[in-house]
Amino acid sequence: MSVISLLHSIMRVERLQVAIHFVQQRALSGADAVNALRPFYFAVHPDFFGQYPREREVNENSLKRLNGYLENLQKPGIRSVQPTKLTFYVRETRDSTDIQQDLPSGFRSVSFTLHTQDILSTVMNVLKSCSLPIEHMNDLKANTETPKQSLEAGVPFYRPIKWDKTFYTFTGFRDPEQELQQARRVEPTLSLWLRNNESEATKKHNASLPRRDELKRLKKELCQKFALADIRWQRSWGITHRCCQLQSLSRLSQQSPDALLNLRGHTVVFTDQSGMNASGHVMLGTMDVHHQWTKLFEMLPSYRSLQQQTEWLKERISLLLGGAQVIHVERLGPIQPIAEHYSTLNTFHKNLVSRCLRLHPRSLEGLTMTLENDRSTPSLHEMGHFIIPTNCDPPKLQGFLQSHASEARQRIKHKNQLQAEEEAAFQNCLQSLSLRGLSKEPSINSSQMISCCQRLVEQRLPLMQGLHICVSHFYSVMHDGDLCIPWDWKS
């Protein structure tokens, strides 16, 4: 061996040792990550958002996505993880005078994107994005023992945590165990809660009537003027907030009427970011200015072209998979942009055409599926649609779809029956109790809604007449007078 070759070999070994040392210093086990993220879990745990069901559901959804991201980082052989955008409502867990004055509820909204490729960097990213303390990370030593890492690879990140009481005295954090006991206190009966809150709800509702009328007028006017299919909101913002958003769009239409012509036929959704979502709806970011909205309207022809390509990919995939259709289910939290949806479909389509599948052209007709980048195995949702990993092995996918097709059809049939029963129970409750309005939180399923409506009709509480009722998981009186009641209320 020449001297030069020997030197190259030595340098390669040294670089390998440095790389191994670097990875060992940055690697965290599942248990270490749990310890490191304790301040974060205290700040976003859904149990602390009992009086705020919408924010609770956002945190539940985002925690699932975060846990999946962290679990993927621990899987052997994983070289990279898809970027994941998350939104959390973060409680102010420290008694201080610097709490934002515009947040009387005691929490703030934080959105960030995970693109790190190791657990330590991900934990640091989460803590810094939520403005949470990271001093404890200095004393956290990474576990470098491979056998122990393999044993802890399946440690869940989301689990109950108990610290010694002296921790809260020393740090100033609130004791979550005490707060949980307060959050889970015995709920009153529905009749008692109505007696205590009906007058407040009626007062707030009467005060909101002018804003409600203004909201209906603005929505109808904009839909007719620009031939919009619909106007929606990503979150259940209050009436005043919605009116302000429509008034802003109305002012833009008066200042630059030509700018809104490209909106014809579209559904407009007010959300956190501007663009077009995977369903083809035009998203207007509530924090964006008119200039940004106008720029979006000018780009709509390009977005429509991308949407057409997306629909073409769905048709090609359906032909390859025996008539099964790829659908997109809107979820609470960050909305998937059309470009991201197209990329997912394109990757899945290329994966399918690379292998020859033998499926009868209409053997899976009537079945649906969603695609997810952060999954490793296919599954069947309780509502009857398949949940398929984007990089699923085609032969295994074919076997899974064929073996579960019959069960999927049964679940779809059951879902349709439940939805029909829910609609009947909904209308009966609305009319029998003379309610002004009836709705439910997205987390309430059909069975829960049916049970709740049937029990309300049986009770026929007179105090509910003329109220707006929202079926949720907790009791609360909303700013506009809507009453949220738990679906499993006590009589």
C-alpha positions as CSV (number, residue, x, y, z in Angstrom):
1,M,0.0,0.0,0.0
2,S,1.4,3.4,-0.9
3,V,1.9,6.2,1.7
4,I,-0.8,8.3,0.1
5,S,-3.3,5.4,0.2
6,L,-2.4,4.7,3.9
7,L,-2.9,8.4,4.7
8,H,-6.3,8.3,3.0
9,S,-7.3,5.2,5.0
10,I,-6.2,6.8,8.3
11,M,-8.2,10.0,7.5
12,R,-11.3,8.0,6.6
13,V,-11.1,6.1,9.9
14,E,-10.6,9.4,11.9
15,R,-13.6,11.0,10.1
16,L,-15.7,7.9,10.9
17,Q,-14.7,8.1,14.6
18,V,-15.5,11.8,14.7
19,A,-18.9,11.1,13.0
20,I,-19.7,8.3,15.4
21,H,-18.8,10.5,18.4
22,F,-20.9,13.4,17.0
23,V,-23.9,11.1,16.6
24,Q,-23.5,9.6,20.0
25,Q,-23.4,13.1,21.6
26,R,-26.5,14.1,19.7
27,A,-28.5,10.9,20.1
28,L,-31.4,10.8,22.6
29,S,-33.4,7.8,23.6
30,G,-37.1,7.7,24.0
31,A,-36.9,8.1,27.8
32,D,-34.5,11.0,27.5
33,A,-36.9,12.8,25.1
34,V,-39.8,12.3,27.5
35,N,-37.8,14.0,30.3
36,A,-36.6,16.8,28.0
37,L,-40.1,17.6,26.8
38,R,-41.7,17.7,30.2
39,P,-42.1,21.5,30.2
40,F,-43.7,21.3,26.8
41,Y,-46.2,18.6,27.9
42,F,-47.2,20.6,30.9
43,A,-47.9,23.6,28.6
44,V,-49.9,21.9,25.9
45,H,-51.5,18.9,27.6
46,P,-55.2,18.7,26.3
47,D,-56.5,18.0,29.8
48,F,-55.7,21.6,30.8
49,F,-58.0,22.9,28.0
50,G,-61.3,21.6,29.4
51,Q,-63.1,24.9,28.9
52,Y,-61.6,25.4,25.4
53,P,-62.7,22.3,23.4
54,R,-61.5,23.7,20.0
55,E,-58.0,24.4,21.3
56,R,-58.0,21.1,23.1
57,E,-58.6,19.3,19.9
58,V,-55.9,21.2,18.0
59,N,-53.4,20.1,20.7
60,E,-54.5,16.5,20.6
61,N,-54.1,16.4,16.8
62,S,-50.7,18.1,16.9
63,L,-49.4,15.8,19.7
64,K,-50.2,12.7,17.6
65,R,-48.3,14.2,14.7
66,L,-45.4,15.1,16.9
67,N,-45.3,11.7,18.5
68,G,-45.3,10.0,15.1
69,Y,-42.4,12.3,14.0
70,L,-40.4,11.3,17.0
71,E,-41.1,7.6,16.7
72,N,-40.1,7.7,13.0
73,L,-36.7,9.2,14.0
74,Q,-36.1,6.1,16.2
75,K,-36.9,3.6,13.5
76,P,-33.7,1.8,12.3
77,G,-32.8,2.5,8.7
78,I,-34.7,5.8,8.5
79,R,-32.5,8.3,6.7
80,S,-34.9,11.3,6.6
81,V,-38.3,12.3,7.9
82,Q,-40.8,14.4,6.0
83,P,-41.2,18.0,7.4
84,T,-44.2,18.3,9.6
85,K,-46.0,21.6,10.4
86,L,-47.6,21.8,13.9
87,T,-49.8,24.2,15.7
88,F,-50.2,24.2,19.5
89,Y,-52.0,26.3,22.0
90,V,-49.5,26.9,24.8
91,R,-50.5,27.6,28.4
92,E,-48.7,30.3,30.4
93,T,-47.3,27.9,33.0
94,R,-45.3,30.4,35.0
95,D,-46.9,33.2,37.1
96,S,-45.3,36.3,35.7
97,T,-46.2,39.8,34.7
98,D,-45.1,39.4,31.0
99,I,-48.2,37.4,30.0
100,Q,-49.7,38.9,26.8
101,Q,-52.6,41.2,27.7
102,D,-54.6,40.2,24.7
103,L,-54.9,36.6,25.8
104,P,-57.3,36.6,28.7
105,S,-57.7,32.8,28.4
106,G,-54.0,32.3,29.5
107,F,-52.7,30.6,26.4
108,R,-51.1,31.6,23.0
109,S,-51.0,30.0,19.6
110,V,-47.7,28.8,18.2
111,S,-47.0,27.3,14.8
112,F,-43.7,25.8,13.6
113,T,-42.3,23.2,11.1
114,L,-40.3,20.2,12.2
115,H,-37.5,19.4,9.7
116,T,-34.8,18.1,12.0
117,Q,-33.4,14.6,11.5
118,D,-32.5,13.6,15.1
119,I,-34.3,13.6,18.4
120,L,-32.1,16.1,20.2
121,S,-32.5,18.8,17.6
122,T,-36.2,18.1,17.4
123,V,-36.7,18.5,21.1
124,M,-34.7,21.7,21.1
125,N,-36.8,23.0,18.1
126,V,-40.1,22.3,20.0
127,L,-39.0,23.9,23.2
128,K,-37.5,27.0,21.5
129,S,-40.5,27.4,19.2
130,C,-42.8,27.4,22.2
131,S,-40.5,29.8,24.1
132,L,-40.1,27.2,26.9
133,P,-37.0,26.9,29.1
134,I,-34.1,24.8,27.7
135,E,-31.7,25.1,30.6
136,H,-32.4,21.5,31.7
137,M,-31.0,20.3,28.4
138,N,-27.5,21.3,29.5
139,D,-27.5,18.5,32.1
140,L,-29.2,15.9,29.9
141,K,-26.7,13.3,28.8
142,A,-27.4,11.3,25.6
143,N,-27.6,7.6,26.0
144,T,-24.9,6.0,23.8
145,E,-25.5,2.3,24.6
146,T,-26.9,0.6,21.5
147,P,-28.6,-2.3,23.3
148,K,-30.4,0.1,25.7
149,Q,-31.4,2.3,22.7
150,S,-32.9,-0.7,21.0
151,L,-34.9,-1.6,24.1
152,E,-36.2,1.9,24.4
153,A,-37.0,2.4,20.7
154,G,-40.7,1.8,21.5
155,V,-41.0,4.1,24.5
156,P,-44.0,6.3,23.9
157,F,-43.5,10.1,24.1
158,Y,-46.9,11.0,25.4
159,R,-47.6,9.6,28.9
160,P,-48.4,10.8,32.4
161,I,-45.5,12.5,34.2
162,K,-45.1,13.0,37.9
163,W,-42.5,15.2,39.5
164,D,-41.7,15.7,43.1
165,K,-43.6,18.6,44.8
166,T,-40.4,20.5,45.5
167,F,-39.9,20.9,41.7
168,Y,-42.9,23.2,41.5
169,T,-41.9,25.2,44.6
170,F,-38.4,25.7,43.2
171,T,-39.2,26.5,39.6
172,G,-42.5,28.4,40.0
173,F,-44.4,26.0,37.6
174,R,-47.9,25.1,38.5
175,D,-48.6,21.6,39.8
176,P,-50.3,19.8,36.9
177,E,-51.7,17.2,39.3
178,Q,-53.6,19.8,41.2
179,E,-54.8,21.5,38.0
180,L,-56.0,18.2,36.6
181,Q,-58.0,17.5,39.7
182,Q,-59.7,20.9,39.3
183,A,-60.3,20.2,35.5
184,R,-61.8,16.8,36.3
185,R,-64.1,18.0,39.1
186,V,-67.5,16.5,39.2
187,E,-69.7,18.1,36.5
188,P,-73.1,19.4,37.4
189,T,-76.3,18.1,35.9
190,L,-77.5,19.7,32.7
191,S,-80.6,21.2,34.3
192,L,-78.6,22.8,37.1
193,W,-76.0,24.1,34.7
194,L,-78.7,25.6,32.5
195,R,-80.3,27.4,35.4
196,N,-77.0,28.9,36.3
197,N,-76.0,30.0,32.8
198,E,-79.1,30.4,30.7
199,S,-79.5,34.1,31.5
200,E,-75.9,34.9,30.7
201,A,-76.1,33.0,27.4
202,T,-79.4,34.8,26.4
203,K,-77.8,38.2,27.2
204,K,-74.8,37.4,25.1
205,H,-76.9,36.0,22.3
206,N,-79.1,39.1,22.1
207,A,-76.1,41.3,22.1
208,S,-74.7,39.4,19.1
209,L,-77.8,39.6,16.9
210,P,-76.7,42.7,15.0
211,R,-73.3,41.0,14.3
212,R,-75.0,37.8,13.2
213,D,-77.2,39.6,10.7
214,E,-74.2,41.5,9.4
215,L,-72.3,38.3,8.9
216,K,-75.2,36.7,6.9
217,R,-75.5,39.8,4.8
218,L,-71.8,40.1,4.0
219,K,-71.5,36.4,3.2
220,K,-74.5,36.4,0.9
221,E,-73.4,39.6,-0.8
222,L,-69.9,38.4,-1.5
223,C,-71.0,34.9,-2.7
224,Q,-73.5,36.5,-5.2
225,K,-71.2,39.3,-6.4
226,F,-68.2,37.0,-7.2
227,A,-70.1,33.7,-7.8
228,L,-68.4,32.0,-4.9
229,A,-69.4,28.4,-4.1
230,D,-69.1,29.1,-0.4
231,I,-67.3,31.0,2.4
232,R,-65.9,28.9,5.3
233,W,-63.6,29.2,8.3
234,Q,-60.9,26.8,9.4
235,R,-61.7,27.4,13.0
236,S,-64.8,28.3,15.0
237,W,-63.9,32.0,15.4
238,G,-66.4,34.3,17.0
239,I,-69.1,36.3,15.1
240,T,-67.2,39.5,15.5
241,H,-63.9,38.0,14.1
242,R,-65.7,36.5,11.1
243,C,-67.4,39.8,10.3
244,C,-64.1,41.6,10.4
245,Q,-62.6,39.1,7.9
246,L,-65.6,39.5,5.5
247,Q,-65.5,43.3,5.8
248,S,-61.8,43.2,4.9
249,L,-62.5,41.1,1.8
250,S,-65.5,43.4,0.9
251,R,-63.2,46.5,1.1
252,L,-60.7,44.8,-1.2
253,S,-63.5,44.0,-3.6
254,Q,-64.4,47.7,-3.7
255,Q,-60.9,49.0,-4.1
256,S,-59.8,46.4,-6.7
257,P,-62.9,44.6,-8.1
258,D,-60.9,43.0,-10.9
259,A,-58.6,41.3,-8.4
260,L,-61.4,39.0,-7.2
261,L,-62.6,37.9,-10.6
262,N,-60.4,34.8,-10.5
263,L,-62.3,33.7,-7.4
264,R,-65.4,32.7,-9.4
265,G,-66.6,29.2,-8.6
266,H,-64.2,28.7,-5.7
267,T,-64.8,28.1,-2.0
268,V,-63.0,30.6,0.1
269,V,-61.7,29.5,3.5
270,F,-60.3,31.9,6.1
271,T,-57.4,30.2,7.7
272,D,-53.8,30.7,9.0
273,Q,-52.1,30.8,5.6
274,S,-52.9,32.0,2.1
275,G,-52.8,29.6,-0.9
276,M,-54.9,26.7,-2.2
277,N,-55.6,23.6,-0.1
278,A,-55.7,20.0,-1.1
279,S,-59.4,20.2,-1.7
280,G,-59.0,23.1,-4.2
281,H,-60.4,25.8,-1.9
282,V,-58.8,29.2,-1.8
283,M,-57.2,29.9,1.6
284,L,-57.0,33.5,2.8
285,G,-54.6,34.0,5.7
286,T,-56.3,36.1,8.4
287,M,-52.9,37.7,9.3
288,D,-52.1,38.6,5.6
289,V,-52.7,42.1,4.2
290,H,-54.7,43.0,1.0
291,H,-51.5,43.0,-1.1
292,Q,-50.8,39.4,-0.2
293,W,-54.5,38.4,-1.0
294,T,-54.3,40.2,-4.4
295,K,-51.1,38.4,-5.2
296,L,-52.8,35.1,-4.4
297,F,-55.8,35.9,-6.7
298,E,-53.4,36.6,-9.6
299,M,-51.8,33.2,-9.0
300,L,-55.1,31.3,-9.1
301,P,-54.8,30.2,-12.7
302,S,-51.5,28.4,-11.9
303,Y,-53.1,26.8,-8.8
304,R,-56.0,25.6,-10.9
305,S,-53.6,24.0,-13.3
306,L,-51.9,22.2,-10.4
307,Q,-55.3,21.1,-9.2
308,Q,-56.1,19.6,-12.6
309,Q,-52.9,17.7,-12.5
310,T,-53.8,16.5,-9.1
311,E,-57.2,15.2,-10.3
312,W,-55.5,13.5,-13.2
313,L,-53.1,11.7,-10.8
314,K,-56.1,10.5,-8.8
315,E,-57.7,9.1,-11.9
316,R,-54.6,7.2,-12.9
317,I,-54.2,5.8,-9.3
318,S,-57.8,4.7,-9.4
319,L,-57.3,2.8,-12.6
320,L,-54.3,1.1,-11.1
321,L,-56.1,0.2,-7.9
322,G,-59.3,-1.4,-9.2
323,G,-61.4,1.7,-9.0
324,A,-60.5,2.8,-5.4
325,Q,-60.5,6.5,-5.0
326,V,-57.9,8.7,-3.2
327,I,-59.6,11.3,-1.1
328,H,-58.4,14.1,1.2
329,V,-59.9,14.4,4.7
330,E,-59.6,17.9,6.1
331,R,-58.3,17.8,9.6
332,L,-58.1,20.2,12.5
333,G,-54.8,22.0,12.6
334,P,-52.5,22.9,9.7
335,I,-54.2,22.6,6.3
336,Q,-52.4,20.6,3.6
337,P,-51.5,22.9,0.6
338,I,-52.3,21.7,-2.9
339,A,-48.6,21.5,-3.8
340,E,-47.9,19.2,-0.9
341,H,-50.9,17.0,-1.8
342,Y,-49.7,16.9,-5.5
343,S,-46.2,15.8,-4.3
344,T,-47.7,13.0,-2.2
345,L,-49.9,11.8,-5.0
346,N,-47.0,11.9,-7.5
347,T,-44.7,9.9,-5.3
348,F,-47.5,7.3,-4.7
349,H,-48.3,7.1,-8.4
350,K,-44.6,6.5,-9.4
351,N,-44.4,3.8,-6.7
352,L,-47.4,2.1,-8.2
353,V,-46.4,2.2,-11.8
354,S,-42.9,0.8,-10.9
355,R,-44.6,-2.6,-10.1
356,C,-47.2,-4.4,-12.1
357,L,-50.4,-4.9,-10.0
358,R,-53.1,-7.4,-11.0
359,L,-56.4,-5.9,-9.9
360,H,-59.7,-6.2,-11.7
361,P,-60.6,-2.8,-13.1
362,R,-63.7,-2.5,-10.8
363,S,-62.9,-4.9,-8.0
364,L,-62.4,-2.1,-5.4
365,E,-64.9,0.4,-6.9
366,G,-66.7,2.4,-4.2
367,L,-63.8,2.2,-1.7
368,T,-61.7,5.2,-0.7
369,M,-58.2,5.8,0.8
370,T,-56.1,8.6,2.2
371,L,-52.3,8.9,1.8
372,E,-50.0,9.7,4.7
373,N,-46.2,10.3,4.5
374,D,-45.5,9.5,8.2
375,R,-47.0,6.0,8.2
376,S,-45.2,2.7,7.7
377,T,-48.1,0.2,7.5
378,P,-51.5,0.4,5.9
379,S,-54.7,0.3,8.0
380,L,-58.4,0.5,7.8
381,H,-60.2,3.4,9.4
382,E,-63.3,2.8,11.5
383,M,-65.3,4.9,8.9
384,G,-64.3,2.5,6.1
385,H,-61.5,4.3,4.2
386,F,-58.0,2.9,4.0
387,I,-55.0,4.8,5.4
388,I,-52.1,4.1,3.1
389,P,-48.4,5.0,3.5
390,T,-47.1,6.9,0.5
391,N,-44.2,4.5,0.0
392,C,-46.1,1.4,0.7
393,D,-44.9,-1.7,-1.2
394,P,-47.3,-2.2,-4.1
395,P,-47.6,-6.1,-3.8
396,K,-48.3,-5.8,-0.1
397,L,-50.7,-3.0,-0.7
398,Q,-52.6,-5.1,-3.2
399,G,-52.9,-7.9,-0.7
400,F,-54.0,-5.6,2.0
401,L,-56.7,-4.0,-0.1
402,Q,-58.1,-7.3,-1.4
403,S,-58.2,-8.9,2.0
404,H,-59.9,-6.0,3.7
405,A,-62.2,-4.9,0.9
406,S,-65.3,-6.7,2.4
407,E,-64.8,-5.3,5.9
408,A,-64.3,-1.8,4.4
409,R,-67.6,-2.0,2.6
410,Q,-69.4,-3.1,5.8
411,R,-67.9,-0.2,7.7
412,I,-68.9,2.3,4.9
413,K,-72.5,0.9,5.1
414,H,-72.5,1.3,8.9
415,K,-71.1,4.8,8.6
416,N,-73.9,5.8,6.1
417,Q,-76.5,4.3,8.4
418,L,-75.1,6.3,11.4
419,Q,-75.0,9.5,9.4
420,A,-78.7,9.0,8.4
421,E,-79.7,8.4,12.0
422,E,-77.6,11.4,13.1
423,E,-79.4,13.7,10.7
424,A,-82.8,12.4,11.8
425,A,-81.9,12.9,15.5
426,F,-80.4,16.3,14.7
427,Q,-83.6,17.6,13.0
428,N,-85.9,16.1,15.7
429,C,-83.9,17.7,18.5
430,L,-83.8,21.1,16.7
431,Q,-87.5,21.1,16.2
432,S,-88.7,19.5,19.4
433,L,-86.8,21.8,21.6
434,S,-87.3,24.9,19.5
435,L,-83.6,25.6,19.4
436,R,-82.2,28.6,17.4
437,G,-79.3,26.5,16.3
438,L,-77.6,23.1,16.9
439,S,-74.1,22.1,16.0
440,K,-71.2,19.8,17.2
441,E,-67.5,19.9,17.6
442,P,-65.5,17.9,15.0
443,S,-64.4,15.5,17.6
444,I,-67.9,14.3,18.3
445,N,-68.7,11.2,16.3
446,S,-72.2,10.2,15.0
447,S,-72.9,7.7,17.8
448,Q,-72.2,10.3,20.5
449,M,-74.3,12.9,18.7
450,I,-77.3,10.5,18.3
451,S,-77.2,9.6,21.9
452,C,-77.0,13.2,23.0
453,C,-79.9,14.4,20.8
454,Q,-82.1,11.5,21.8
455,R,-81.6,12.2,25.5
456,L,-82.2,15.9,25.0
457,V,-85.5,15.2,23.4
458,E,-86.5,12.9,26.2
459,Q,-85.7,15.5,28.9
460,R,-87.3,18.4,27.0
461,L,-85.7,21.0,29.3
462,P,-87.7,24.3,28.8
463,L,-84.6,26.5,29.5
464,M,-83.1,25.3,26.2
465,Q,-85.8,26.9,24.0
466,G,-84.4,29.6,21.8
467,L,-80.7,28.8,22.5
468,H,-77.8,27.9,20.2
469,I,-76.4,24.6,21.4
470,C,-73.0,23.1,20.5
471,V,-72.4,19.5,21.5
472,S,-68.9,19.2,22.8
473,H,-67.0,17.5,25.6
474,F,-67.3,20.3,28.2
475,Y,-69.7,23.0,29.5
476,S,-69.0,26.5,28.5
477,V,-70.7,29.8,27.4
478,M,-69.2,31.2,24.3
479,H,-68.7,34.9,23.7
480,D,-71.6,35.1,21.2
481,G,-74.0,33.3,23.5
482,D,-73.7,29.7,22.2
483,L,-73.9,27.1,24.9
484,C,-71.4,24.2,24.7
485,I,-72.6,21.0,26.5
486,P,-70.9,17.7,26.9
487,W,-72.4,14.9,24.7
488,D,-72.6,12.6,27.8
489,W,-74.2,15.2,30.1
490,K,-75.6,14.0,33.4
491,S,-79.4,14.2,34.0
